[in-house]
């Protein structure tokens, strides 16, 4: 009996906790199942099960071996499907989360293209400027900006962004342009109160300035509007003001003092074993986001 078939038998015995039931489900004789497990134990040199007249239980080593066997068998099935040209059609609902403006500006067009490519799919978005627990909130994939903590999720880097201070040409002409981060203390500041905001603005070279914003808004759109009106300076991620920069209605200041760029990742659980709907979206999103010059300039 080949090793692949022996692994299938071992997994089925472990799942059913019964040699007889495993034999029935696999359409094998009970002696054949018993011989297969005995041969595996002889080859490995360790007991996989503790057998009594009433129960069949995995040993500690058998439990570890079970996880490895499941992974190997899954890899075999996936390799065979790929070799045969089979790739499951995405079905169901795809749930995606991203920061609010990033989702609206850069992810929504990709999601619409995804729905055009897979018309049987549906999409649910959760665009919020706060961290979202992927597992607890039933999210399939996420776009995260910033350095990621260690996790069991697969993360694909698709670009990076700058954290910039900006103001309108009219404001800078009237109040002058800050030359060093410390100059911000003499300027009017509009600041967002989102989950990632802080009154300590960090810059390159370990520079830090504590600002005292007199205008605090709960959205980035609001502080950008304040800056566009010529009221004061604000600090945002540069992709959020891309159209205003292109139109010349906002200018970046203190560019020579900016901190390190923040990475952008597409994040999803399950790795290679993610559902087809997730793999298809990730492939599309990675290609589109990496091709975006605003995110990879």
Backbone bond lengths (Angstrom), bond angles and torsions (degrees), N, CA, C in turn:
res aa  C-N    CA-C-N  psi(-1)  N-CA   C-N-CA  omega(-1)  CA-C   N-CA-C  phi
1 X - - - 1.475 - - 1.530 109.38 -
2 X 1.354 117.72 132.89 1.461 119.32 -175.96 1.527 111.14 -74.91
3 X 1.337 114.07 164.23 1.455 120.09 -174.77 1.534 111.75 -63.91
4 X 1.330 116.71 -37.14 1.472 120.15 -178.96 1.524 110.72 -62.55
5 X 1.353 116.55 -45.44 1.456 120.08 179.16 1.532 110.98 -66.14
6 X 1.326 116.81 -36.66 1.470 119.83 177.89 1.518 110.97 -63.42
7 X 1.327 116.21 -39.80 1.463 119.40 177.80 1.519 111.25 -64.38
8 X 1.319 117.20 -40.39 1.466 120.63 177.61 1.524 110.38 -59.90
9 X 1.318 116.21 -43.39 1.467 120.13 179.69 1.526 110.26 -64.57
10 X 1.336 116.14 -44.84 1.463 119.98 -179.83 1.526 111.26 -59.66
11 X 1.328 117.83 -45.43 1.464 121.43 -179.61 1.527 110.42 -62.70
12 X 1.328 116.66 -41.85 1.471 119.56 -178.78 1.530 111.15 -66.79
13 X 1.332 117.94 -39.81 1.460 119.89 176.65 1.529 110.04 -62.76
14 X 1.334 116.50 -42.49 1.466 120.10 179.71 1.522 111.23 -63.53
15 X 1.328 117.28 -39.67 1.459 120.97 -177.31 1.540 112.03 -72.43
16 X 1.329 115.99 -35.42 1.472 119.13 -178.10 1.521 112.89 -93.38
17 X 1.355 116.61 -14.64 1.466 121.73 -176.15 1.526 110.75 55.69
18 X 1.350 115.11 34.60 1.464 119.13 -177.73 1.527 109.53 -158.23
19 X 1.329 116.89 127.96 1.463 121.06 175.41 1.529 109.77 -68.13
20 X 1.319 116.69 -41.67 1.457 120.32 -177.02 1.527 111.72 -66.38
21 X 1.359 116.50 -44.01 1.464 119.68 -179.91 1.522 111.33 -67.39
22 X 1.342 117.26 -38.66 1.465 120.25 176.62 1.520 110.56 -61.41
23 X 1.334 116.56 -42.06 1.459 120.59 178.57 1.527 110.47 -62.09
24 X 1.325 116.74 -42.65 1.462 120.21 -179.47 1.520 111.58 -63.13
25 X 1.340 116.76 -45.14 1.467 120.19 -177.53 1.530 112.19 -69.41
26 X 1.326 116.94 -27.88 1.464 120.98 -179.16 1.526 112.90 -95.41
27 X 1.338 116.21 1.75 1.471 121.42 -178.07 1.530 111.71 57.55
28 X 1.311 115.57 43.62 1.458 122.36 177.01 1.528 108.55 -121.66
29 X 1.323 115.07 164.03 1.454 118.78 175.06 1.518 109.33 -79.94
30 X 1.327 116.86 152.11 1.463 120.33 178.62 1.529 111.97 -59.70
31 X 1.353 119.55 -41.41 1.470 118.80 177.29 1.525 112.94 -61.19
32 X 1.358 117.19 -34.93 1.460 119.58 179.56 1.524 110.93 -64.59
33 X 1.339 116.30 -39.95 1.460 120.25 177.92 1.522 110.13 -65.84
34 X 1.323 117.22 -43.88 1.462 121.16 179.69 1.528 110.76 -60.93
35 X 1.347 116.48 -43.45 1.476 119.89 179.81 1.525 111.07 -65.26
36 X 1.328 116.76 -37.83 1.470 119.75 -178.65 1.522 110.75 -64.79
37 X 1.318 117.01 -42.75 1.470 120.18 -179.80 1.522 110.15 -68.28
38 X 1.331 117.31 -41.15 1.461 120.38 178.73 1.524 110.87 -62.44
39 X 1.335 116.89 -40.76 1.472 120.17 179.11 1.529 110.72 -65.29
40 X 1.334 117.15 -39.03 1.465 120.17 177.86 1.527 110.29 -63.10
41 X 1.308 116.65 -44.32 1.466 120.16 -179.27 1.523 110.85 -64.12
42 X 1.343 116.78 -36.96 1.471 119.73 176.97 1.516 110.70 -66.07
43 X 1.335 116.70 -41.31 1.470 120.50 -178.77 1.523 111.08 -67.26
44 X 1.320 116.07 -43.39 1.464 120.62 -177.76 1.522 111.07 -75.35
45 X 1.323 116.19 -34.30 1.459 120.28 -177.84 1.512 112.47 84.44
46 X 1.339 116.53 27.78 1.465 120.27 -179.93 1.514 108.50 -153.95
47 X 1.341 115.46 151.06 1.454 120.41 175.83 1.521 109.85 -74.71
48 X 1.325 116.22 136.26 1.460 121.63 177.85 1.518 111.95 -100.52
49 X 1.325 116.63 -28.75 1.466 121.34 -178.36 1.527 110.04 -130.67
50 X 1.309 114.45 150.22 1.465 121.81 166.86 1.524 106.17 -103.54
51 X 1.341 116.81 118.55 1.453 121.56 -174.02 1.521 109.68 -108.20
52 X 1.305 115.85 133.76 1.459 122.00 169.37 1.519 107.38 -128.92
53 X 1.309 116.84 177.85 1.468 119.21 178.68 1.520 112.05 -67.99
54 X 1.324 116.49 -18.41 1.460 119.45 -176.24 1.528 114.58 -112.62
55 X 1.313 117.99 -16.85 1.465 117.99 -174.02 1.518 111.96 -149.65
56 X 1.320 114.03 160.44 1.465 123.21 173.84 1.519 106.53 -129.70
57 X 1.338 116.97 114.97 1.455 120.95 -177.09 1.526 110.21 -125.20
58 X 1.326 115.41 145.63 1.462 120.85 177.06 1.524 110.67 -69.98
59 X 1.327 115.47 142.42 1.457 119.59 167.93 1.524 108.36 -78.10
60 X 1.318 117.10 173.38 1.471 119.99 177.86 1.524 110.22 -60.73
61 X 1.330 116.37 -45.15 1.463 119.69 177.51 1.518 112.07 -65.16
62 X 1.349 116.29 -35.73 1.453 119.88 177.25 1.513 112.39 -64.01
63 X 1.339 116.86 -36.10 1.460 120.18 177.46 1.513 112.14 -63.26
64 X 1.333 116.72 -42.78 1.474 119.67 177.32 1.525 111.14 -65.51
65 X 1.335 115.15 -40.32 1.466 119.81 -179.06 1.528 111.03 -66.25
66 X 1.339 116.75 -32.86 1.461 120.72 178.74 1.521 111.11 -60.26
67 X 1.333 117.37 -46.19 1.465 120.21 179.83 1.525 110.99 -61.97
68 X 1.324 116.66 -41.63 1.472 120.08 178.62 1.525 110.93 -63.98
69 X 1.335 116.48 -42.23 1.465 119.53 -179.84 1.524 111.41 -63.81
70 X 1.313 116.52 -42.49 1.465 119.56 178.05 1.530 111.11 -59.77
71 X 1.320 116.26 -43.16 1.466 119.58 179.75 1.523 110.72 -64.71
72 X 1.327 117.46 -44.34 1.463 121.17 -178.73 1.522 110.91 -64.00
73 X 1.329 116.67 -45.00 1.465 119.67 179.53 1.523 111.41 -63.70
74 X 1.337 116.84 -38.37 1.461 120.11 177.31 1.519 111.02 -64.07
75 X 1.339 116.84 -40.45 1.460 120.66 178.26 1.524 111.18 -63.31
76 X 1.337 116.49 -38.80 1.464 120.03 179.50 1.521 110.87 -64.17
77 X 1.338 115.28 -45.79 1.467 119.14 179.71 1.523 110.78 -60.72
78 X 1.337 116.17 -43.64 1.467 120.00 -179.38 1.520 111.35 -65.45
79 X 1.337 117.63 -40.45 1.465 121.33 179.44 1.531 110.67 -64.62
80 X 1.315 117.09 -40.31 1.456 120.35 178.78 1.517 111.48 -65.91
81 X 1.335 115.19 -40.40 1.466 118.86 179.22 1.519 110.97 -65.02
82 X 1.332 116.26 -41.48 1.471 119.68 179.82 1.522 110.81 -65.66
83 X 1.354 116.47 -41.10 1.466 120.29 -179.68 1.524 111.31 -64.09
84 X 1.327 115.91 -31.84 1.467 120.08 179.48 1.525 112.34 -84.31
85 X 1.325 116.73 0.84 1.457 120.22 -179.36 1.510 113.78 78.61
86 X 1.333 116.10 14.07 1.466 119.15 -179.03 1.511 110.06 -89.22
87 X 1.326 116.95 132.54 1.470 122.32 175.79 1.509 106.85 -144.38
88 X 1.307 116.40 111.95 1.461 121.18 -171.85 1.524 111.08 -51.94
89 X 1.305 116.05 138.75 1.460 121.48 178.48 1.524 110.06 -74.63
90 X 1.324 117.77 129.46 1.470 119.68 177.68 1.520 111.61 -58.36
91 X 1.311 116.13 131.82 1.456 120.98 177.98 1.524 109.44 -140.03
92 X 1.328 115.36 159.03 1.454 120.40 175.61 1.517 112.86 95.35
93 X 1.325 115.83 -149.87 1.458 123.30 -178.77 1.518 109.87 -118.14
94 X 1.317 116.26 131.21 1.461 122.54 177.02 1.524 108.63 -98.74
95 X 1.323 116.85 125.20 1.467 121.73 178.48 1.519 109.31 -105.67
96 X 1.326 116.41 126.67 1.466 122.13 -174.06 1.524 109.46 -131.17
97 X 1.321 116.17 137.58 1.460 120.02 173.93 1.521 109.92 -123.81
98 X 1.332 115.48 151.91 1.461 122.44 -179.95 1.522 108.00 -164.82
99 X 1.346 117.92 161.45 1.464 119.38 171.08 1.529 110.41 -56.18
100 X 1.334 115.86 149.84 1.461 121.41 -169.53 1.532 113.74 -53.99
101 X 1.325 117.30 -60.46 1.463 119.11 -176.44 1.523 111.99 -68.55
102 X 1.332 117.21 -35.70 1.463 118.98 178.00 1.527 109.43 -61.77
103 X 1.324 116.17 -44.05 1.452 119.21 179.53 1.519 112.24 -61.25
104 X 1.321 116.38 -45.43 1.459 120.21 -178.32 1.528 111.92 -67.29
105 X 1.333 116.56 -41.99 1.459 120.27 -173.16 1.524 113.46 -82.89
106 X 1.324 117.18 -40.08 1.466 119.57 -169.12 1.520 114.66 -118.13
107 X 1.337 117.80 -26.98 1.458 118.55 -177.12 1.521 112.56 -91.97
108 X 1.318 117.04 -34.64 1.461 119.95 -177.61 1.532 112.43 -58.67
109 X 1.354 120.05 -44.01 1.475 118.62 177.07 1.526 112.85 -60.63
110 X 1.347 116.59 -35.14 1.464 119.94 178.83 1.523 110.05 -68.40
111 X 1.321 116.61 -39.91 1.462 120.25 179.43 1.531 111.60 -65.52
112 X 1.316 116.88 -36.74 1.459 119.27 177.57 1.522 110.92 -67.64
113 X 1.341 116.88 -38.72 1.466 120.26 175.44 1.523 110.91 -64.64
114 X 1.322 116.38 -36.75 1.470 121.93 177.50 1.529 110.48 -62.48
115 X 1.324 116.39 -44.30 1.469 119.99 179.22 1.526 111.40 -67.29
116 X 1.322 117.15 -33.18 1.468 119.70 175.69 1.524 110.50 -65.36
117 X 1.338 115.95 -37.94 1.467 120.09 -178.54 1.526 111.87 -75.46
118 X 1.334 116.93 -29.99 1.464 121.45 -177.86 1.531 108.91 -129.34
119 X 1.321 117.06 79.05 1.465 120.54 -172.86 1.525 114.85 -64.61
120 X 1.331 118.15 -16.81 1.470 119.25 177.48 1.521 112.28 -81.35
121 X 1.339 117.60 -8.51 1.453 121.79 -178.69 1.526 111.61 -84.17
122 X 1.330 115.23 159.38 1.463 123.02 168.78 1.523 107.36 -127.51
123 X 1.322 116.95 156.06 1.465 122.12 -177.03 1.515 109.65 -129.10
124 X 1.324 115.28 138.32 1.474 121.46 173.52 1.527 107.43 -124.00
125 X 1.329 116.99 125.97 1.463 120.74 -178.92 1.526 110.53 -107.69
126 X 1.326 113.41 150.71 1.461 120.94 173.52 1.534 105.62 -135.04
127 X 1.343 115.67 86.65 1.455 121.84 -179.07 1.520 108.62 -94.54
128 X 1.320 116.34 107.47 1.463 121.88 -175.70 1.518 110.40 -143.01
129 X 1.339 115.96 145.59 1.460 120.57 175.05 1.529 109.96 -90.52
130 X 1.295 115.62 54.99 1.469 122.07 173.66 1.525 107.75 -153.10
131 X 1.314 117.52 155.04 1.468 119.24 176.88 1.530 110.71 -64.28
132 X 1.306 116.30 139.57 1.456 122.45 179.73 1.526 108.31 -117.69
133 X 1.329 116.49 130.33 1.458 120.77 176.24 1.523 108.71 -77.09
134 X 1.318 116.04 110.49 1.459 121.19 -172.99 1.524 111.61 -59.41
135 X 1.320 116.16 -45.47 1.463 119.58 -175.65 1.524 110.78 -71.84
136 X 1.323 117.35 -49.48 1.461 121.02 -175.79 1.522 112.21 -62.49
137 X 1.330 117.74 -34.31 1.457 120.70 -175.89 1.523 112.83 -99.70
138 X 1.337 116.82 11.54 1.461 120.89 174.00 1.516 114.20 64.54
139 X 1.322 116.97 39.03 1.462 122.05 -178.28 1.529 110.21 -92.06
140 X 1.332 116.09 136.06 1.469 121.00 178.58 1.517 112.21 -83.47
141 X 1.321 117.22 -39.59 1.464 120.66 -177.23 1.529 109.47 -154.17
142 X 1.324 115.87 153.04 1.461 121.08 -175.61 1.520 110.18 -137.97
143 X 1.320 115.68 150.96 1.465 121.85 167.59 1.515 107.00 -105.72
144 X 1.311 116.45 124.59 1.461 121.23 -178.64 1.527 109.27 -121.45
145 X 1.334 115.41 137.08 1.460 122.18 176.93 1.515 107.59 -111.13
146 X 1.324 116.93 125.27 1.457 121.48 -178.58 1.517 110.66 120.24
147 X 1.321 115.21 173.49 1.458 120.55 -179.02 1.522 109.40 -75.56
148 X 1.334 116.30 133.50 1.451 121.92 -172.80 1.522 111.49 -91.10
149 X 1.317 117.47 141.37 1.466 119.97 170.18 1.525 109.67 -72.89
150 X 1.310 117.02 161.26 1.461 120.51 176.56 1.523 109.48 -63.39
151 X 1.327 115.94 136.78 1.464 120.46 177.75 1.516 107.52 -156.47
152 X 1.327 115.23 173.90 1.456 119.35 177.78 1.515 112.25 -88.37
153 X 1.335 118.11 7.85 1.455 120.82 -177.93 1.531 110.93 -84.18
154 X 1.327 114.87 155.76 1.464 121.16 172.43 1.524 108.37 -85.02
155 X 1.330 117.33 131.03 1.464 122.20 -178.73 1.525 108.85 -125.47
156 X 1.330 116.61 126.05 1.459 122.39 179.41 1.525 108.07 -115.18
157 X 1.325 116.54 118.84 1.467 119.06 -179.85 1.527 109.55 -75.28
158 X 1.334 115.36 133.02 1.467 120.19 -177.58 1.524 112.62 -121.83
159 X 1.324 118.63 -5.71 1.455 120.13 -179.75 1.508 110.83 166.76
160 X 1.312 115.74 -165.05 1.462 121.90 178.00 1.519 108.70 -155.67
161 X 1.329 115.42 159.91 1.464 120.13 -178.44 1.523 110.06 -135.21
162 X 1.335 115.34 158.97 1.460 122.37 177.26 1.525 109.62 -100.62
163 X 1.335 115.42 145.49 1.462 120.40 169.07 1.527 106.14 -96.29
164 X 1.331 117.65 118.53 1.460 121.33 -169.43 1.525 111.69 -125.94
165 X 1.337 114.35 152.02 1.463 122.00 169.97 1.524 107.37 -99.93
166 X 1.325 117.01 134.92 1.458 118.95 -175.51 1.523 110.91 -143.97
167 X 1.314 113.89 161.76 1.460 121.97 176.91 1.516 109.34 -158.65
168 X 1.308 116.13 168.49 1.461 119.95 179.66 1.529 109.79 -80.97
169 X 1.331 117.96 153.33 1.470 120.17 175.38 1.537 111.92 -55.31
170 X 1.338 117.18 -36.96 1.466 119.79 -178.95 1.527 110.27 -64.94
171 X 1.321 117.99 -42.69 1.466 120.36 179.17 1.531 110.30 -64.58
172 X 1.317 117.04 -45.71 1.467 120.36 -177.08 1.529 111.25 -65.10
173 X 1.333 116.86 -33.81 1.467 119.49 177.77 1.529 110.67 -69.05
174 X 1.336 116.47 -35.97 1.462 120.36 -177.44 1.526 112.45 -78.97
175 X 1.341 117.36 -41.55 1.466 120.70 -172.19 1.530 113.87 -108.95
176 X 1.315 116.71 -6.32 1.455 119.59 -179.37 1.524 111.92 87.77
177 X 1.323 115.12 160.03 1.470 121.34 -177.64 1.522 109.97 -100.05
178 X 1.330 119.30 129.36 1.467 120.14 177.07 1.530 110.28 -63.53
179 X 1.327 115.67 138.39 1.460 121.28 -179.13 1.521 110.78 -99.44
180 X 1.320 116.68 -34.67 1.462 122.09 177.60 1.529 108.54 -126.24
181 X 1.332 118.68 158.29 1.459 119.84 177.76 1.527 113.53 -54.70
182 X 1.340 117.46 -34.08 1.464 120.03 -179.50 1.524 112.08 -62.57
183 X 1.341 117.78 -24.71 1.463 121.16 179.61 1.522 112.40 -65.18
184 X 1.336 117.19 -17.88 1.461 120.06 -178.41 1.529 112.17 -62.89
185 X 1.324 116.26 -23.40 1.467 119.58 -179.19 1.526 112.70 -62.72
186 X 1.328 116.94 -21.52 1.470 119.89 -179.08 1.530 112.15 -100.18
187 X 1.334 117.19 10.11 1.463 120.71 -179.19 1.526 110.78 -113.21
188 X 1.323 114.64 157.46 1.458 120.24 174.42 1.527 108.31 -78.55
189 X 1.333 115.97 129.97 1.456 121.75 -174.11 1.524 110.32 -120.05
190 X 1.317 115.14 131.54 1.462 122.15 169.66 1.526 107.15 -108.05
191 X 1.327 116.66 129.57 1.465 120.41 -173.61 1.520 110.59 -131.57
192 X 1.334 115.43 144.57 1.458 121.47 175.95 1.518 109.80 -84.19
193 X 1.318 115.67 147.48 1.466 120.78 176.75 1.524 111.06 -104.96
194 X 1.323 117.23 29.34 1.463 121.05 179.76 1.517 110.04 -68.69
195 X 1.347 115.23 175.29 1.469 120.46 -174.35 1.518 112.64 -60.63
196 X 1.343 117.88 -26.51 1.465 120.58 -176.20 1.529 113.08 -99.05
197 X 1.320 117.96 2.14 1.461 119.96 -175.43 1.519 111.07 -78.73
198 X 1.329 115.29 156.43 1.462 121.80 178.46 1.518 107.95 -156.93
199 X 1.327 115.83 150.02 1.468 119.50 176.20 1.523 111.30 -80.56
200 X 1.333 117.47 -10.32 1.460 121.17 174.21 1.521 108.61 -92.79
201 X 1.318 116.17 106.70 1.456 121.24 179.82 1.522 108.76 -93.73
202 X 1.317 115.24 118.71 1.458 120.78 -177.93 1.520 110.60 -96.64
203 X 1.315 113.77 146.37 1.460 121.05 179.73 1.520 108.66 -132.92
204 X 1.328 115.35 174.44 1.454 120.09 179.65 1.517 111.92 -61.57
205 X 1.343 114.92 157.32 1.460 119.42 -179.60 1.508 113.40 70.93
206 X 1.324 117.31 26.38 1.469 122.49 179.20 1.524 113.21 61.10
207 X 1.336 116.25 25.53 1.463 119.38 175.67 1.533 109.17 -79.83
208 X 1.320 116.25 143.10 1.458 121.25 179.10 1.517 108.85 -143.58
209 X 1.335 115.41 133.99 1.461 121.29 178.03 1.520 108.17 -127.68
210 X 1.316 116.17 129.21 1.464 120.54 174.94 1.522 108.21 -90.26
211 X 1.319 116.16 112.66 1.462 120.81 -178.66 1.524 109.20 -95.24
212 X 1.325 115.00 157.17 1.462 120.94 177.54 1.523 108.40 -123.51
213 X 1.335 115.52 83.55 1.468 118.41 -177.30 1.523 111.64 -65.80
214 X 1.302 115.56 131.80 1.466 119.22 176.59 1.525 110.99 -91.70
215 X 1.324 116.23 -9.76 1.464 121.31 174.29 1.528 107.82 -125.86
216 X 1.321 116.55 113.93 1.459 121.59 177.74 1.524 108.93 -117.16
217 X 1.321 115.34 129.26 1.466 121.04 -177.29 1.524 109.25 -126.34
218 X 1.311 116.05 151.33 1.462 119.11 -176.76 1.520 113.58 -86.64
219 X 1.327 117.94 0.91 1.462 120.58 176.96 1.521 109.69 -133.71
220 X 1.326 115.05 152.01 1.460 119.98 175.13 1.526 111.26 -69.39
221 X 1.338 116.49 -32.99 1.465 118.72 178.42 1.518 111.50 -57.46
222 X 1.339 116.86 -38.00 1.461 120.57 -177.40 1.523 111.54 -68.29
223 X 1.327 118.13 -44.13 1.465 118.82 -178.98 1.522 110.80 -70.40
224 X 1.322 117.01 -31.16 1.468 119.67 175.61 1.528 109.80 -66.49
225 X 1.328 116.45 -40.11 1.468 119.69 176.79 1.524 111.33 -62.01
226 X 1.334 116.10 -39.15 1.468 119.53 178.24 1.516 110.78 -63.10
227 X 1.338 115.94 -42.05 1.462 119.04 178.61 1.527 111.20 -66.49
228 X 1.315 116.80 -40.40 1.465 120.36 178.97 1.526 112.07 -62.39
229 X 1.328 116.20 -32.19 1.468 119.75 -178.37 1.525 112.42 -75.15
230 X 1.337 116.65 -9.66 1.459 120.04 -178.22 1.513 113.33 88.98
231 X 1.356 116.93 12.49 1.468 119.46 -176.68 1.530 112.33 -74.17
232 X 1.336 118.53 -40.65 1.458 120.25 -176.94 1.513 111.55 -173.09
233 X 1.330 115.64 -164.65 1.463 122.72 179.77 1.534 109.31 -101.02
234 X 1.314 115.65 154.91 1.461 120.83 174.04 1.519 108.98 -144.67
235 X 1.318 114.95 169.89 1.468 120.73 -179.99 1.523 108.75 -128.20
236 X 1.331 115.14 123.35 1.461 121.92 -177.18 1.530 108.39 -143.14
237 X 1.323 115.81 177.50 1.464 120.57 171.30 1.518 108.36 -82.84
238 X 1.329 115.26 141.39 1.470 117.35 -166.64 1.524 113.31 -65.63
239 X 1.347 118.72 -26.38 1.458 118.69 179.03 1.529 110.69 -65.00
240 X 1.342 117.32 -25.68 1.463 121.29 -177.02 1.528 112.49 -69.34
241 X 1.321 116.37 -20.76 1.472 119.77 -179.84 1.526 111.06 -117.49
242 X 1.332 116.13 20.25 1.471 119.80 -179.74 1.514 113.72 -51.44
243 X 1.349 119.05 -52.22 1.471 119.19 179.97 1.530 112.80 -61.37
244 X 1.337 117.85 -38.66 1.467 120.48 179.92 1.525 111.52 -67.83
245 X 1.327 116.89 -37.29 1.467 119.50 176.55 1.523 110.65 -64.67
246 X 1.329 116.20 -43.43 1.472 119.82 -179.93 1.523 111.16 -63.95
247 X 1.334 116.44 -35.44 1.467 120.21 -179.29 1.520 112.65 -82.10
248 X 1.339 117.30 -11.18 1.456 120.69 -178.86 1.513 114.16 80.15
249 X 1.314 118.42 11.23 1.464 121.07 -179.47 1.533 112.16 -85.53
250 X 1.326 117.56 -11.74 1.458 123.09 171.46 1.521 109.01 -135.62
251 X 1.324 114.85 148.75 1.461 120.90 177.13 1.519 109.35 -128.18
252 X 1.324 115.82 142.67 1.462 121.10 176.24 1.522 108.91 -84.48
253 X 1.332 115.75 136.42 1.465 121.22 175.42 1.527 108.61 -119.53
254 X 1.323 115.68 162.96 1.473 122.29 179.28 1.530 112.65 59.55
255 X 1.341 116.67 30.58 1.466 120.15 -177.79 1.534 111.48 -60.18
256 X 1.336 117.37 -33.27 1.470 120.58 -178.52 1.523 112.22 -71.54
257 X 1.315 117.29 -10.58 1.466 120.57 -176.86 1.531 112.63 -110.43
258 X 1.312 117.55 9.49 1.462 119.92 -175.31 1.522 111.87 -67.08
259 X 1.330 115.53 148.32 1.457 120.87 175.45 1.527 109.97 -77.18
260 X 1.305 115.78 175.67 1.465 121.96 -179.52 1.529 110.51 -57.80
261 X 1.337 115.52 143.75 1.467 120.44 178.48 1.524 110.69 -61.43
262 X 1.317 115.95 150.13 1.458 122.27 179.47 1.528 110.27 -96.18
263 X 1.322 118.49 130.80 1.467 120.02 -179.17 1.524 112.51 -73.84
264 X 1.321 115.33 153.11 1.462 122.69 174.44 1.528 107.31 -115.44
265 X 1.324 116.24 129.37 1.466 120.48 179.26 1.528 110.16 -126.36
266 X 1.321 115.03 147.18 1.457 121.75 163.62 1.524 105.89 -95.92
267 X 1.326 115.57 125.62 1.461 122.19 -170.40 1.529 109.34 -120.73
268 X 1.331 116.08 135.69 1.467 118.98 177.06 1.519 110.10 -156.92
269 X 1.332 117.51 149.80 1.462 120.80 177.75 1.520 111.28 -81.63
270 X 1.315 116.36 168.55 1.471 124.89 170.29 1.520 115.38 80.56
271 X 1.333 118.65 -10.46 1.466 119.91 175.15 1.516 112.95 55.46
272 X 1.351 115.81 -130.96 1.467 120.37 -177.26 1.516 112.32 -65.50
273 X 1.320 116.44 -17.78 1.453 119.70 -177.34 1.524 112.35 -96.89
274 X 1.312 117.13 15.06 1.461 121.10 176.77 1.527 109.36 -64.32
275 X 1.335 118.49 151.42 1.470 121.01 178.31 1.521 111.40 -58.71
276 X 1.313 115.10 157.16 1.463 120.60 -178.49 1.521 111.79 -57.45
277 X 1.344 117.69 -36.64 1.465 120.27 -178.77 1.524 110.66 -62.46
278 X 1.339 117.10 -34.48 1.464 121.00 179.62 1.523 110.32 -76.21
279 X 1.324 117.18 -45.19 1.464 120.00 -179.26 1.524 110.96 -60.33
280 X 1.331 116.41 -41.61 1.465 119.77 -179.30 1.518 111.12 -64.83
281 X 1.338 116.78 -42.04 1.463 119.23 179.01 1.521 111.38 -67.26
282 X 1.327 117.34 -44.29 1.464 120.44 -178.64 1.527 110.47 -60.53
283 X 1.332 117.03 -43.18 1.471 119.51 178.82 1.524 110.86 -58.61
284 X 1.326 116.64 -45.06 1.465 120.89 -179.34 1.518 111.06 -67.47
285 X 1.329 117.19 -46.59 1.460 121.04 -176.66 1.527 111.44 -64.74
286 X 1.310 117.69 -42.16 1.468 120.37 -179.53 1.519 110.36 -61.75
287 X 1.327 117.36 -45.58 1.466 120.37 179.28 1.523 111.49 -61.72
288 X 1.340 117.03 -46.17 1.459 120.65 -175.76 1.523 112.06 -69.83
289 X 1.318 117.51 -42.18 1.464 120.17 -177.75 1.529 111.08 -70.50
290 X 1.311 117.41 -38.01 1.469 119.56 177.72 1.521 112.11 -67.16
291 X 1.319 116.63 -25.38 1.463 120.28 178.92 1.522 112.78 -84.59
292 X 1.344 117.36 -5.28 1.460 121.58 -177.42 1.527 109.63 -81.50
293 X 1.340 118.67 113.01 1.471 119.90 -175.66 1.532 112.88 -64.74
294 X 1.325 117.72 -26.67 1.461 119.72 179.29 1.519 111.93 -67.34
295 X 1.331 116.91 -25.32 1.454 121.87 -177.86 1.526 111.96 -100.65
296 X 1.306 117.66 -6.93 1.466 121.18 -176.74 1.519 112.76 -137.93
297 X 1.351 115.64 26.69 1.461 119.30 -178.15 1.502 111.44 -80.38
